[in-house]
Amino acid sequence: MKRLTILFLVLTLISPLVSVSSHAQSRDQEIQELKRMIEQNRQQNEALMNKIEQMESEKTVNQLKVEEFMTK
């Protein structure tokens, strides 16, 4: 009976440690997923900024063509 009580006590003390370890692993996975999402957003933002710059350049060229046409 004494051994059973000691075993129960040990298992009770170890249980939160296993839970904490599992929670830490889960949190690490969540952090990695968030980092991946942030990197994807950064890449998307960079691509969008490049597209905006390209469109602004095209707009400027087209405005110059229109102005040139109007003066002729």
Beta strands, then each sheet from edge to edge (+ up, - down):
end
